[in-house]
Amino acid sequence: MTTIPAPIEAEYLDSIVTSVWESLFGEPVVVTPTADEADDAVRASVDIHGSWSGSVVVSCAPAVASGLARELLALPDDADPDTAEVHDALGEIANIVAGNVKSLLPDHAELGLPEVRQGRAAGAPAERGERADALVAATYHATAGRLRVDVTTQEGPR
């Protein structure tokens, strides 16, 4: 398989995340300096496979993930979303961002299903026996709090 260059640059990712955020939540996000994710971060990862293979990972603190689930699922402000609801909401956000990244690829590609886990290394390509190199990492601030979006490339088994 021939590999193609990275499908995205930081400006495109910022545009995608801003557009997705405004569509889903009706509010803007602010691009902030890239920050490390918390050790207990909730991570939603969606793989893209085709002439370019990689992942889109959306991560945030558990409290932020709960707030996003509450808002996305239109739950009452005092509701405490369960783990499945939090995973569904963050997985859907990652899936939408990944679909937009996929649309930038010149050739056919397929999206995997969202995988959502908690913890810094949870769902990382290295856990699946793959090497991943970060292409773009960006941090955003929204009303719910700070989230990080990474686009990584996968180069197959180590």
Backbone as a ProteinNet text record, in pm:
[ID]
protein_1_A
[PRIMARY]
MTTIPAPIEAEYLDSIVTSVWESLFGEPVVVTPTADEADDAVRASVDIHGSWSGSVVVSCAPAVASGLARELLALPDDADPDTAEVHDALGEIANIVAGNVKSLLPDHAELGLPEVRQGRAAGAPAERGERADALVAATYHATAGRLRVDVTTQEGPR
[TERTIARY]
84.8	0	90.2	54.7	125.5	69.9	157.9	109.1	105.8	8.3	-3.8	30	63	94.7	-24.6	4.9	-99.6	-214	-338	-452.8	-493.1	-422.7	-474.5	-361.6	-388.2	-299.2	-376.9	-307.1	-370.1	-487.5	-473.1	-579.9	-707.3	-691.7	-808.1	-874.7	-792.8	-850.3	-926.1	-867.8	-937.1	-1070.6	-1071.7	-1194.4	-1299	-1254.8	-1345.5	-1404.5	-1320.4	-1368.7	-1462.5	-1428	-1513.6	-1650.3	-1651.3	-1776.9	-1860.9	-1796.6	-1868	-1925.8	-1846.4	-1891.6	-2012.4	-2004.5	-2116.3	-2241	-2224.3	-2339	-2402.4	-2320	-2372.2	-2420	-2344.9	-2370.9	-2414.8	-2410.3	-2453.3	-2365.5	-2241.1	-2146.9	-2009.2	-1927.6	-1792.6	-1698	-1588	-1477.1	-1361.7	-1274.3	-1157.5	-1034.1	-951.7	-826.4	-732.9	-675.6	-582.9	-449.7	-345.1	-217.8	-236.6	-171.4	-185.6	-138.2	-221.6	-191.6	-200	-124.7	-131.3	-268.3	-310.2	-436.8	-412.5	-516	-508.2	-491	-429.2	-408.6	-539.6	-646.5	-776	-868.7	-812.7	-893.1	-979.6	-1096.2	-1182.5	-1141.9	-1110.3	-1059.6	-1151.6	-1194.9	-1274.2	-1187.8	-1167.3	-1079	-1156.2	-1136.5	-1196.3	-1084.8	-1067.5	-964.8	-1015.4	-923.1	-950.5	-856.4	-912.5	-831.8	-852.3	-743.8	-748.1	-606.8	-591.1	-457.5	-375.5	-444.7	-382.6	-454.5	-381.2	-443.4	-400.5	-495.9	-467.4	-586.6	-581.7	-688.6	-716.1	-839.1	-878	-914.5	-853.9	-877.3	-924.8	-1039.6	-1093	-1083.5	-1018.8	-1002.8	-1034.4	-1082.2	-1114.4	-1125.1	-1129.5	-1146.3	-1284.3	-1298.8	-1428	-1543.1	-1519.2	-1625.7	-1667.6	-1572.9	-1604.3	-1684.6	-1641.4	-1713	-1858	-1878.4	-2014.6	-2097.2	-2036.5	-2107.1	-2143.9	-2052	-2080.1	-2194.6	-2192.4	-2299.9	-2433.8	-2434.2	-2557.6	-2612.1	-2522.9	-2567.4	-2608.3	-2526.3	-2553.8	-2680.9	-2704.7	-2821.5	-2942.2	-2928.4	-3036.9	-3090.8	-2998.1	-3035.7	-3052.9	-3129.9	-3145.1	-3008.9	-2996.4	-2870.4	-2820.8	-2912	-2871.5	-2854.5	-2872.1	-2858.7	-2711.6	-2689.9	-2556.1	-2551.3	-2499.2	-2499.6	-2421	-2471.5	-2398.4	-2283.1	-2201.6	-2081.8	-2117.9	-2222.5	-2261.5	-2300.5	-2372.5	-2411.9	-2290.5	-2196.9	-2074.3	-1996.3	-1982.5	-1908.2	-1978.2	-2111.2	-2185.8	-2165.8	-2174.1	-2162.7	-2022.5	-1919.7	-1783	-1746.9	-1794.7	-1771.4	-1835	-1953.8	-2021.2	-1945.2	-1896.5	-1817.6	-1693	-1621.6	-1501.7	-1536.2	-1648.4	-1690.5	-1718.8	-1783.2	-1814	-1685.2	-1594.2	-1466.5	-1389.5	-1384.8	-1313	-1374	-1505.3	-1570.3	-1529.2	-1513.6	-1467.9	-1322.6	-1238.9	-1098.6	-1094.1	-1174.9	-1180.9	-1216.3	-1302.5	-1344.5	-1230.1	-1120.1	-1003.8	-911.4	-935.1	-849.1	-880.9	-777.8	-801.3	-860.1	-841.6	-889.8	-991.7	-1055.6	-1154.2	-1090.9	-1164.8	-1123	-1247.9	-1227.6	-1338.1	-1310.8	-1418.6	-1408.1	-1433.9	-1357.4	-1385.8	-1492.3	-1531.4	-1627.9	-1555.8	-1622.6	-1559	-1527.3	-1410.1	-1370.6	-1348.5	-1412.7	-1402.1	-1353.2	-1249.1	-1190.6	-1145.3	-1111.4	-1061.7	-918.2	-836	-695.4	-606.5	-487.8	-397.1	-368.1	-334	-296.4	-413.8	-530.8	-646.3	-675.7	-681.6	-717	-605.4	-486.7	-376.2	-334.8	-290	-248.2	-143.2	-54.6	48.1	-12.9	-129.5	-198.2	-244.4	-261.7	-309	-192.1	-69.5	47.3	84.1	41	69.6	155.5	227.6	303.6	223.8	208.3	133.5	220.5	218.8	290.1	188.1	193.7	99.8	129.4	28.3	41.2	-3.8	-117.5	-176.2	-236.1	-208.1	-270	-313.8	-435.5	-486.9	-575.7	-575.8	-659.5	-758.8	-881.3	-989.7	-1057.6	-1112.1	-1188.5	-1331.5	-1425.1	-1567.5	-1632.8	-1759.7	-1831.4	-1816.3	-1819.8	-1809.5	-1670.5	-1568.9	-1432	-1335.5	-1217.3	-1109.8	-1112.2	-1090.9	-1076.6	-960.3	-906.4	-792.6	-832.6	-786.9	-811.2	-676.1	-649.9	-526.5	-560.4	-481.4	-487	-351.7	-353.6	-230.3	-228.2	-109.3	-96.9	-52.4	-103.9	-66.9	19.7	126.6	218.4	229	121.3	116.7	187.3	196.6	256.7	403.1	445	585.3	675.4
-116.2	0	123.7	219.7	346.5	435.9	498.9	590.8	730.8	805.5	943.6	1033.7	1157.9	1249.1	1267.2	1322.3	1348.3	1425.3	1389.1	1452.2	1585.3	1627.3	1742	1827	1953.2	2048	2109.5	2173.7	2228.6	2320.1	2402.9	2496.6	2423.7	2312.5	2234.2	2169.8	2115.7	2053.8	2158.7	2276.6	2383.8	2416.1	2423	2453.5	2343.1	2217.9	2104.9	2106.3	2118.5	2113.6	2230.9	2348.7	2465.7	2443.6	2392.3	2367.7	2260.6	2151.5	2043.7	2095.9	2172.6	2223	2314.2	2404.5	2495.8	2421.3	2316.8	2237.3	2158.4	2096.5	2012	2090.1	2194.3	2261.7	2406.9	2460.4	2597.3	2701.3	2666.8	2760	2743	2846.6	2834.9	2765.3	2718.1	2671.6	2767.1	2775.7	2862.3	2773.8	2794.9	2720.9	2774.6	2684.6	2723.6	2653	2694.7	2623.1	2474.7	2391.3	2247	2207	2129.9	2084.8	1933.4	1876	1731.6	1696	1573.6	1528.4	1476	1478.4	1427.6	1276	1224.4	1079.8	1002.3	1063.6	995.1	1035.8	1092.4	1142.4	1031.6	1072.5	984.4	1007.1	897.6	907.4	832.6	902.5	839.3	837.8	721.1	704	641.9	698.2	643.3	624.4	501.3	471.6	500.8	540.5	562.4	469.6	389	293.9	316.5	320.4	339.5	362.7	447.5	477.2	550	611.4	668.5	607.9	562.1	505.5	584	613	687.6	685.1	769.2	777.5	921.8	946.6	1073.6	1040.7	1111.8	1087.3	1216.7	1210.2	1322.9	1282.6	1367.4	1334.3	1454.7	1425.6	1531.1	1468.8	1554.2	1508.1	1444.6	1351.9	1286.9	1385.4	1490.9	1588.6	1659.9	1688.4	1752.6	1655.5	1529	1427.6	1413.3	1417.9	1409.7	1530.2	1649.1	1770.1	1765.4	1714.7	1702.6	1603.8	1492.4	1393.4	1455.3	1527.2	1591.9	1685.3	1764.5	1861.4	1793.7	1700.9	1635.4	1550.9	1488.1	1400.9	1474.2	1605.9	1691.2	1639.6	1602.7	1557.6	1679.1	1665.9	1778	1819.2	1946.2	1998.2	1923.4	1870.1	1799.8	1648.7	1602.7	1459.4	1418.5	1295.8	1238.7	1127.5	1158.5	1056.8	932.6	816.6	694.3	675.2	577.2	553.6	531.2	455.3	428.4	557.6	645.7	773.1	861.1	864.4	942.5	886.9	755.3	692.3	715.5	704.5	728.3	870.9	967.3	1107.9	1140.4	1100.9	1133	1054.9	931.2	852	915.8	973.2	1039	1164.6	1241.1	1360	1319.2	1216.3	1169.4	1117.3	1048.1	993.5	1104.9	1211	1322.6	1393.4	1416.5	1480.3	1390	1259.6	1166.4	1162.4	1168.9	1171.5	1292.5	1405	1525.8	1514.6	1453.2	1430.2	1336.2	1231	1133.6	1202.1	1301.9	1370.5	1445.2	1467.2	1534.9	1439.4	1309.9	1211.6	1204.7	1189.6	1187.2	1055.4	949.3	817.7	764.8	653.5	589.3	551.6	571.2	529.3	490.4	411.9	368.1	405.4	437.8	467.9	342	326.8	221.6	269.5	184.1	221.8	295.4	388.7	459	361.7	380.9	307.1	410.5	392.6	489.9	419.2	477.6	422.6	537.4	503.4	605.7	575.9	679	667	713.9	763.4	824.6	734.9	608.2	521.1	441.2	459.8	379.9	397.4	286.8	290.2	338.1	357.3	406.2	299.9	341.5	244	146.4	191.2	102	-17.7	0.6	-110.4	-213.3	-171.3	-262	-312.6	-292.3	-340.2	-254.4	-129.5	-39.3	76.1	134.8	254.9	374.1	473.9	593.2	715.6	801.1	926.9	1039	1128	1240.4	1334	1364.3	1458.9	1597	1599.7	1725.1	1700	1789.9	1785.8	1927.6	1941.5	2074.1	2065.4	2173.2	2180.5	2293.5	2268	2364.1	2387.3	2505.9	2535.6	2569	2499.6	2523.5	2546.8	2576	2599.4	2480.6	2360	2239.2	2221.3	2281.9	2267.6	2244	2196.4	2177.6	2036.7	2028.3	1899	1903.8	1788.2	1776.3	1686.2	1722.7	1640.6	1610.7	1483.5	1439.4	1365.3	1387.8	1306.8	1238.7	1105.9	1028.9	943.4	908.4	817.6	681.9	575.5	440.1	380	319.1	262.2	111.4	48.4	-96.7	-153.7	-286.2	-352.7	-314.4	-312.5	-282	-395.1
0	0	0	-79.1	-82.5	26.7	101.5	203.3	146.8	190.3	145.9	262.7	236.4	345.2	438.5	552.9	651.7	588.8	622.8	559.6	621.8	725.5	799.6	856.4	863.2	929.2	1043.9	1134.7	1255.2	1222	1120.2	1085.8	1043.6	971.6	929.7	1050.4	1141.2	1261	1341.7	1357.7	1430.4	1364.1	1233.4	1160.8	1180.2	1173.3	1191	1331.7	1432.4	1570.9	1597.8	1549.5	1568.5	1505.1	1382.8	1311.9	1382.4	1421.4	1490.3	1621.4	1694	1823.3	1808.4	1711.6	1690.5	1645.6	1565.1	1520.3	1634.3	1717.8	1824.9	1946.7	1982	2109	2094.9	1972.7	1950.9	2016	2035.5	2097.4	2035.2	2042.9	1988.2	2086.1	2034.6	2118.4	2094.4	2190.5	2179.1	2173.2	2072.6	2061.4	2168.5	2246.5	2352.4	2329.9	2399.5	2384.4	2415	2337.6	2355.3	2493.7	2561.1	2696.5	2702.1	2793.7	2814.1	2869.9	2840.4	2896.6	3037.5	3117.6	3254.3	3253.4	3359.3	3368.7	3367	3418.4	3424.2	3310.2	3204.2	3092.2	3031.7	2984.9	2906.5	2761.8	2689.8	2552.6	2457.5	2354.2	2248.2	2123.8	2067.5	1952.8	1835.8	1716.8	1595.5	1493.7	1446.6	1347	1206.3	1120.8	978.9	902.8	811.2	734	585	512.2	367.9	318.8	217.4	167.8	274	368.4	488.4	606.9	706.1	825.1	947.6	1030.4	1151.1	1243.9	1344.8	1443.8	1478.5	1516.2	1576.4	1720.2	1813.4	1955.1	2019.9	2085.3	2161.7	2308.6	2389.1	2530.5	2618	2737.9	2834.1	2972.9	3072.7	3210.3	3226.7	3320	3341.1	3366.3	3441.7	3468.2	3341	3253	3124.4	3038.4	3034.9	2956.7	3005.4	3135.9	3190.1	3147.8	3152.4	3109.7	2962.5	2879.6	2736.3	2712	2785.6	2771.1	2811.7	2922.8	2969.2	2861.5	2802.6	2702.9	2571.2	2524.4	2396.1	2402.3	2516	2531.3	2589	2606.6	2658.3	2791.9	2880.2	3013.9	3104.4	3210.2	3304	3361.8	3398.2	3450.9	3573.3	3651.8	3773.4	3751.7	3627.7	3597.9	3604.4	3646.5	3650.7	3545.6	3425	3319.8	3361.8	3322.3	3354.3	3255.2	3282	3200.7	3054.2	3026.8	2887.6	2816.6	2884.6	2822.6	2794.6	2888.7	2869.3	2751	2744.3	2634.3	2501	2499.5	2375	2325.6	2415.6	2375.4	2325.4	2401.3	2358.8	2232.4	2222.2	2101.1	1979.1	1995	1883.5	1840.8	1937	1902.7	1824.1	1871.9	1801.9	1662.3	1650.2	1521.4	1419.7	1465	1374.4	1330.9	1426.2	1391.1	1294.7	1321.9	1235.2	1094.7	1085.6	954.3	873.7	940.7	872.2	829.8	913.2	875.2	755	759.3	648.9	516.8	523.5	400.6	333.4	404.6	346.8	271.5	285.8	218.9	69.9	-12.2	-156.9	-207.1	-130.7	-172.4	-72.3	-109.6	-22.7	111.4	216.2	349.5	427.9	531.2	615.1	759	830.1	972	1052.8	1159.1	1255.2	1351.3	1440.9	1543.9	1656.4	1719.7	1831.9	1945.8	2004	2124.4	2232.2	2346.2	2454.1	2579.6	2638.6	2761.4	2849.2	2971.4	3062.3	3101	3105.4	3142.8	3030.5	3065.1	2968.1	2848.4	2870.8	2759.4	2704.4	2760.6	2719.5	2571.7	2501.1	2360.2	2269.9	2325.9	2244.8	2144.3	2025	1925.1	1976.2	2065.2	2117.4	2188.7	2251.4	2316.2	2214.8	2091.3	1986.3	1901.1	1948.2	1875.3	1755.9	1754.9	1643.7	1692	1600.4	1631.4	1582.6	1666.2	1627.1	1645	1546.3	1553	1548.6	1646	1649.1	1533.6	1456.1	1346.1	1389.6	1453.9	1499	1636.8	1728.6	1860.8	1892.9	1938	1970.6	2092.5	2170	2289.4	2269.9	2313.9	2297.2	2431.5	2448	2568.8	2527.3	2589.1	2566	2701.3	2701.1	2826.1	2920.6	2867.1	2949.6	3008.8	2948.4	2996.4	2882.2	2916.5	2818	2759.9	2628.3	2563.4	2467.2	2436.8	2347.1	2231.8	2112.5	1994	1930.7	1907.1	1842.6	1714.2	1612	1490.3	1482	1480.1	1474.3	1349.9	1306	1193.2	1246.3	1185.3	1225.9	1117.2	1162.9	1065	1077.8	1122.8	1128.1	1248.9	1255.9	1370.8	1386.9	1510.7	1540.5	1499.8
[MASK]
++++++++++++++++++++++++++++++++++++++++++++++++++++++++++++++++++++++++++++++++++++++++++++++++++++++++++++++++++++++++++++++++++++++++++++++++++++++++++++++

